[in-house]
Amino acid sequence: MTDYFKEKKQTFGEILNGDHLINAPYEIEFLVEKKSIVTCSKNLSKEQVFRFRTAIERNYYLQIYHDDDMPLFLFIGRVDKKGRYLLHNHIHFQVFVYENQIVKIKVVPHHYEDEVDLIEDKETYVEFGYSVEWVKVYIPLVKSMKIKYSKSSKYMDIHWFSLLNSCAIALVLIGLFVKLYIRVFKKEFPEGSHDEESGSNQGERGWKCIQDDVFRIPSHKSLLAASLGSGTQLLTLTMLILVLGISGVFYPHNRGGLSTALFVIYTTTSTISGYISTSLYCHFGGTNWLGNLLLTECLFSGPLFITLCLLNSIATAYKATASALPFNTIMKISLLWSLISFPLLLLGGMFGKRNNKAELQPICPSNKVKLLAHPLTTSSVAREIPTLPWFRRALPQIALAGALPFSVMYLELFFAISTVWGHGTYISYKKLFITFVLVLFFIALVNACLTCRQFLAEDHKWWWRASPKHRWARLMLRVHISSN
């Protein structure tokens, strides 16, 4: 039996996924039916029985591939109404064939009476086997695949209803946003008022009071520029992955294809993060652009690499070699980062610095403060921010700004997570793309509304307030995924 269990050569994406495929002792010959073929027998020790019972309790399942394309799922066992732990020791393959083409393969337990009762603290003798049944159908392979993937989700109507509901909410938000702006401009620029007063803004209220402070350079400008540059790179990565998914590059059972694409695209798009970060940092009047580039590179990849090393160390400590990345793979990732990603980051930084012209940073003769390219000047002393009620402060606004985008993507997220545990294959890239665009639209619209409200409240510290509003949605997303 040891001749059967040979590992398949892994691709780079399969290594990143932790997929270790082994040839199984199941021989399926075309149109040859087999019944009760015993592959091996084993006298399970008490410890092995305990491990099987634990696997059954945790809903472990087998994942079998036929011709590297069709995934077959079967739970290791089940717990019946009497509380018995029953092991599926006999696998039954149902092969559906049209003329000379295999249309579909199903794998199910052979007979429930053949299941083995795993009794705690007791050795058990088990015979593992399989059988093959051929079923003729009258649907060609191409048509069968179209039917399968067009109806892969039982809740297509719910998908579209959720998207239409999100679009309706978006229209409502647009109406509220337009109403807010009309109200502001009618209040601040009444009809027939054309008096031009001098620079004094005494007696004025609302956003006019802070017009001399709105374009003040934010604190921690390097961190802000780095976060915006890194975020732009991740946004580009997500958009490209979704476009590739829509174009059919990631066909349903292309193991490792998505992981490989994620790694390659992230490595090659570091130019974008370098350009955005350095350009914005120089606009803010920064001079240490190389340090800003290092911060940009480490802002996302640093925690990611630390997490990878931590999880890899835990997997190695628990002897989970199938989940741990080999040392040579880690070295390849490090070399690709140092030879491709980092030089491209420097290239983007140099372009960003070169395109940052000096006239975009005029010097105010009164206070010698570098300014952005805007028609206003900043005062030498920052205006004091008035005390606001609790519902207009930062935390409630951030929570509101995150709750709306999360409500848009919740249902689509539910369908995506439900496929993680082997209950299906997620292929709805078009709906996911529409949902992603709606989420971006909601984030932009809600941020604009809340920033406008912040200006009306005479709060000029908007740089950092506008950036983390959407991060509450990301926090809610992580909590939801962790709870599942």
C-alpha positions in Angstrom: 0.0 0.0 0.0 2.9 2.4 0.5 3.3 2.6 -3.3 0.0 4.4 -3.5 0.8 7.2 -1.1 3.1 9.4 -3.2 3.1 13.2 -2.8 2.2 15.2 -5.9 4.6 17.9 -6.9 3.4 21.2 -5.5 3.0 24.5 -7.3 4.0 27.8 -5.6 0.3 28.6 -4.9 -0.3 25.1 -3.4 2.6 25.6 -1.1 1.2 29.0 0.1 -2.2 27.3 0.6 -0.7 24.4 2.5 -2.1 21.9 0.0 -0.2 18.5 0.1 -1.9 16.2 -2.4 -1.2 12.4 -2.0 -2.2 9.7 -4.5 -5.1 7.8 -3.0 -5.5 4.0 -3.4 -8.8 4.4 -5.4 -8.6 3.0 -8.9 -11.5 4.2 -11.1 -11.5 2.5 -14.5 -13.8 3.8 -17.2 -17.2 2.0 -17.2 -15.9 -0.6 -14.8 -18.1 -1.0 -11.7 -16.5 -2.2 -8.5 -18.1 -3.4 -5.2 -16.6 -3.6 -1.8 -12.9 -3.3 -2.7 -10.8 -3.4 0.4 -7.8 -1.0 0.3 -6.4 -1.7 3.7 -7.3 -2.9 7.2 -6.1 -1.5 10.5 -6.5 -2.3 14.2 -6.9 1.2 15.7 -5.4 1.8 19.1 -7.1 3.7 21.8 -5.1 6.9 20.9 -6.1 6.6 17.2 -9.7 6.0 18.1 -9.6 9.2 20.2 -8.1 11.2 17.3 -10.8 9.9 14.9 -13.5 10.8 17.4 -12.0 14.3 17.8 -11.9 14.7 14.0 -15.5 13.6 13.7 -16.6 16.0 16.5 -14.8 18.9 14.7 -16.4 18.0 11.3 -13.2 17.1 9.6 -13.7 16.0 6.0 -11.9 14.3 3.1 -11.0 16.3 0.0 -10.4 14.2 -3.1 -9.5 15.5 -6.5 -10.2 13.6 -9.8 -7.8 14.5 -12.6 -6.7 17.6 -10.7 -10.0 19.3 -11.5 -13.1 17.9 -9.7 -13.0 18.2 -5.9 -15.0 15.7 -3.9 -15.9 16.2 -0.3 -16.8 13.6 2.3 -17.0 14.0 6.1 -14.8 11.5 8.0 -17.8 10.4 10.1 -20.9 11.5 11.9 -22.4 11.6 15.4 -25.9 9.9 15.4 -28.9 10.6 17.6 -27.6 8.1 20.2 -24.3 10.0 20.5 -22.3 7.3 18.8 -19.2 8.3 16.8 -19.5 6.5 13.4 -16.6 6.3 11.0 -17.2 6.3 7.2 -14.7 3.6 6.4 -16.2 2.7 3.0 -16.4 5.3 0.2 -18.9 5.0 -2.7 -18.1 6.8 -5.9 -21.0 7.6 -8.2 -19.7 8.5 -11.7 -22.1 10.2 -14.1 -21.1 9.7 -17.7 -22.4 11.0 -21.1 -21.3 8.9 -24.0 -17.5 8.9 -23.5 -17.3 11.9 -21.1 -17.4 12.0 -17.4 -19.9 14.7 -16.4 -19.8 14.6 -12.6 -18.5 12.5 -9.7 -20.2 12.2 -6.3 -18.7 10.6 -3.3 -21.0 9.3 -0.5 -20.8 6.8 2.4 -21.5 3.3 1.0 -24.1 2.1 3.6 -24.9 3.4 7.0 -24.8 -0.2 8.3 -21.2 -0.5 7.2 -20.1 2.4 9.4 -17.8 1.6 12.3 -18.8 2.6 15.8 -15.8 4.2 17.5 -16.1 3.4 21.2 -14.0 5.5 23.6 -11.0 3.8 25.3 -11.5 0.7 23.2 -9.4 -0.7 20.3 -11.3 -1.1 17.1 -10.6 -3.1 13.9 -11.5 -1.3 10.7 -11.4 -2.3 7.0 -11.2 0.7 4.6 -12.6 0.2 1.1 -14.5 1.7 -1.8 -16.9 0.9 -4.6 -17.6 2.5 -8.0 -20.9 2.9 -9.7 -21.4 4.3 -13.2 -24.6 6.2 -14.0 -25.5 7.2 -17.6 -26.9 10.6 -18.1 -28.1 12.5 -21.2 -26.6 15.9 -20.6 -23.3 16.9 -22.3 -20.3 18.0 -20.2 -20.4 21.6 -21.3 -24.1 22.0 -20.6 -23.7 20.2 -17.3 -20.9 22.6 -16.2 -23.0 25.6 -17.1 -25.9 24.3 -15.1 -23.7 23.5 -12.2 -22.0 26.9 -12.0 -25.1 28.9 -12.8 -26.9 27.2 -10.0 -24.0 26.7 -7.6 -25.8 28.9 -5.1 -29.3 28.1 -3.9 -29.9 31.7 -3.1 -29.2 33.7 -6.3 -32.4 35.7 -5.8 -31.1 36.7 -2.3 -27.9 37.8 -4.0 -29.6 40.2 -6.4 -32.1 41.3 -3.8 -29.2 42.3 -1.5 -27.5 44.2 -4.3 -30.7 46.1 -5.2 -31.3 46.9 -1.6 -27.8 48.3 -1.3 -28.4 50.4 -4.5 -31.6 51.8 -2.9 -29.7 52.7 0.3 -27.1 54.4 -1.9 -29.8 56.5 -3.6 -31.1 57.5 -0.2 -27.6 58.5 1.0 -27.1 60.6 -2.2 -30.3 62.4 -1.6 -29.3 63.2 2.0 -25.9 64.3 0.9 -27.3 66.6 -1.8 -29.8 68.0 0.7 -27.0 68.6 3.2 -25.0 70.6 0.7 -28.0 72.6 -0.5 -28.8 73.5 3.0 -25.2 74.5 3.7 -24.8 76.7 0.6 -28.2 78.3 1.1 -27.3 79.2 4.6 -23.8 80.4 3.9 -24.4 82.1 0.6 -27.9 83.6 0.7 -29.4 85.0 -2.5 -28.5 88.7 -3.0 -25.6 88.7 -0.6 -22.6 89.9 -2.5 -20.8 91.9 0.2 -17.1 91.2 0.3 -15.7 91.9 3.7 -12.1 92.0 4.7 -10.2 88.9 6.1 -11.8 89.2 9.5 -14.1 86.3 10.2 -15.5 87.5 13.5 -19.1 86.8 13.9 -19.1 84.0 11.3 -20.1 80.5 12.1 -19.6 77.0 10.6 -17.0 76.1 8.1 -16.1 79.8 7.3 -14.5 80.1 10.8 -12.0 77.4 10.0 -11.1 78.3 6.5 -7.7 79.4 7.7 -7.1 76.1 9.4 -8.5 73.4 7.1 -5.3 73.1 5.0 -3.0 73.0 8.0 -0.4 70.2 7.6 -1.5 67.2 9.7 0.4 65.7 12.6 2.4 62.5 11.9 2.4 63.3 8.2 4.8 60.5 7.3 2.5 57.8 8.8 -0.5 59.3 7.1 1.2 59.4 3.7 2.5 55.8 4.2 -1.0 54.5 5.2 -2.6 56.2 2.1 0.1 54.8 -0.2 -0.2 51.2 1.2 -4.0 51.4 1.1 -3.9 52.5 -2.5 -1.7 49.5 -3.3 -4.1 47.1 -1.6 -7.1 48.8 -3.4 -5.3 48.2 -6.7 -4.6 44.6 -5.7 -8.2 43.9 -4.9 -9.5 45.5 -8.1 -7.1 43.5 -10.3 -8.0 40.3 -8.5 -11.7 40.9 -9.1 -11.1 41.8 -12.7 -9.1 38.6 -13.2 -11.9 36.6 -11.5 -14.6 38.1 -13.7 -12.5 37.3 -16.8 -12.4 33.6 -15.8 -8.7 33.3 -14.9 -9.5 31.7 -11.5 -11.6 28.8 -12.7 -13.4 27.1 -9.7 -10.8 24.4 -9.0 -7.5 26.0 -9.9 -5.7 25.2 -6.7 -3.1 27.9 -5.8 -4.0 30.2 -8.6 -5.5 32.9 -6.4 -2.6 32.7 -3.9 0.0 33.0 -6.7 -1.9 35.9 -8.3 -2.1 37.7 -4.9 1.6 37.4 -4.3 2.7 38.4 -7.8 0.3 41.4 -8.1 1.2 42.7 -4.6 4.9 42.4 -5.4 4.6 44.3 -8.7 2.2 47.0 -7.5 4.6 48.4 -4.9 5.4 51.2 -7.3 2.0 52.6 -6.7 2.4 52.7 -3.0 5.8 54.3 -3.3 4.6 57.0 -5.7 1.5 57.9 -3.7 3.2 57.9 -0.4 6.3 60.0 -1.5 4.2 62.4 -3.5 1.9 63.1 -0.6 4.7 63.2 1.9 6.6 65.8 -0.2 3.4 67.8 -0.6 3.3 68.0 3.2 6.8 69.5 3.1 8.6 66.3 4.3 12.3 65.8 3.4 13.1 62.3 4.6 11.4 60.6 1.8 13.5 57.4 2.0 12.4 56.9 5.6 8.9 57.4 4.5 9.3 54.7 1.8 10.6 52.3 4.4 7.6 53.0 6.6 5.3 52.5 3.6 6.9 49.1 2.9 6.8 47.9 6.5 3.3 49.2 7.3 1.5 46.2 5.7 4.2 43.7 4.8 5.9 44.0 8.2 2.9 42.8 10.4 2.1 40.2 7.6 5.7 38.8 7.7 5.7 38.7 11.5 2.3 36.9 11.6 3.6 34.4 9.0 6.7 33.6 11.0 4.6 33.3 14.2 2.1 30.9 12.6 4.9 29.0 10.9 6.7 28.5 14.2 3.5 27.3 15.9 2.9 24.8 13.1 6.4 23.6 13.3 6.2 23.3 17.1 3.1 21.2 16.8 4.7 19.1 14.0 2.1 20.2 11.6 4.5 20.1 8.6 1.6 20.1 6.1 0.7 23.6 7.2 4.1 25.1 7.8 6.0 26.7 4.9 9.3 25.1 4.0 12.5 27.1 4.6 13.3 27.4 0.9 9.9 28.8 0.2 10.4 31.5 2.9 13.8 32.3 1.3 12.1 32.6 -2.2 9.6 35.0 -0.8 12.3 37.1 0.9 14.4 37.2 -2.4 11.4 38.2 -4.5 10.6 40.9 -2.0 14.2 42.3 -1.9 14.9 41.9 -5.6 11.5 43.0 -7.1 9.1 44.6 -4.6 11.6 46.9 -2.8 13.3 48.2 -6.0 9.9 48.9 -7.6 8.9 50.8 -4.4 12.1 52.9 -4.7 11.3 53.6 -8.4 7.8 54.8 -7.5 9.2 56.9 -4.7 11.6 58.6 -7.1 8.8 59.3 -9.6 6.7 60.8 -6.8 9.5 63.0 -5.6 10.3 64.2 -9.1 6.7 65.0 -10.0 6.4 67.0 -6.8 7.1 70.6 -8.0 8.3 73.3 -5.8 5.5 75.7 -6.6 3.1 73.3 -4.9 4.7 74.3 -1.6 4.6 78.1 -1.4 5.9 79.8 1.8 3.5 82.2 3.6 5.6 85.3 4.2 3.8 86.1 7.4 4.5 82.9 9.3 7.1 81.0 7.2 4.9 77.9 7.1 4.9 75.6 4.1 1.4 75.2 2.6 -0.4 72.9 0.2 -1.5 74.2 -3.2 -4.8 75.8 -2.2 -6.2 79.3 -2.6 -6.2 80.0 1.2 -3.5 80.5 3.8 -3.2 79.1 7.3 -3.2 81.1 10.4 -0.1 81.1 12.7 -2.2 79.8 15.7 -4.6 76.9 15.3 -8.2 77.7 16.2 -9.6 76.1 19.3 -12.2 73.4 18.6 -15.5 73.9 20.4 -16.9 71.2 22.7 -19.3 68.9 20.8 -22.1 66.7 22.0 -21.2 63.0 22.3 -23.0 61.9 19.1 -20.9 64.3 17.0 -17.6 63.2 18.3 -15.1 60.9 16.7 -16.0 57.4 18.0 -19.8 57.6 17.2 -19.1 58.9 13.7 -16.4 56.2 13.0 -18.9 53.5 14.2 -21.6 54.9 11.9 -19.2 55.2 9.0 -18.2 51.5 9.4 -21.7 50.1 10.0 -23.2 51.2 6.7 -20.5 49.7 4.4 -20.5 46.5 6.5 -24.3 46.2 6.0 -23.7 46.3 2.3 -21.2 43.5 2.2 -22.6 41.3 5.0 -24.8 39.0 2.8 -22.1 38.5 0.1 -19.6 37.9 2.9 -21.9 35.2 4.3 -21.9 33.3 1.0 -18.1 33.6 0.7 -17.5 32.3 4.2 -19.9 29.4 3.8 -17.7 28.0 1.1 -14.5 28.1 3.2 -15.5 24.9 5.2 -15.9 22.8 2.1 -19.6 23.3 1.6 -19.2 24.6 -2.0 -17.2 26.7 -4.3 -17.5 30.5 -4.5 -17.5 31.7 -8.1 -19.7 34.8 -8.0 -17.0 37.2 -8.9 -19.4 39.5 -10.8 -21.6 40.0 -7.8 -18.6 40.3 -5.5 -17.2 43.1 -7.8 -20.5 44.9 -7.7 -20.6 44.6 -3.9 -17.1 45.9 -3.7 -17.8 48.9 -5.8 -20.9 49.6 -3.7 -18.8 49.4 -0.5 -16.3 51.9 -1.9 -19.1 54.2 -2.9 -20.6 54.0 0.6 -17.3 54.6 2.2 -16.6 57.7 0.0 -20.1 59.1 0.4 -20.3 58.6 4.2 -16.8 60.0 4.7 -17.7 63.1 2.6 -20.9 63.6 4.6 -19.3 63.2 8.0 -16.3 65.4 7.0 -18.8 68.1 5.9 -20.6 67.8 9.3 -17.2 68.1 11.0 -16.4 71.3 9.2 -19.9 72.7 10.2 -19.0 71.9 13.8 -15.9 74.1 13.4 -13.5 71.1 13.8 -10.6 71.6 11.4 -8.6 68.4 12.3 -10.0 66.3 9.4 -7.0 64.6 8.0 -6.8 61.7 10.4 -10.6 61.8 11.2 -11.4 61.1 7.5 -8.9 58.3 7.2 -9.9 55.8 9.9 -13.7 56.0 9.4 -13.8 53.0 7.1 -11.6 51.0 9.4 -14.5 50.3 11.7 -16.0 48.3 8.8 -12.8 46.4 8.6 -12.9 45.7 12.3 -16.5 44.5 12.1 -15.4 42.3 9.2 -12.6 40.7 11.2 -14.9 40.1 14.2 -17.5 38.5 11.9 -15.0 36.2 10.2 -13.5 35.2 13.6 -16.9 34.4 15.0 -17.5 32.0 12.1 
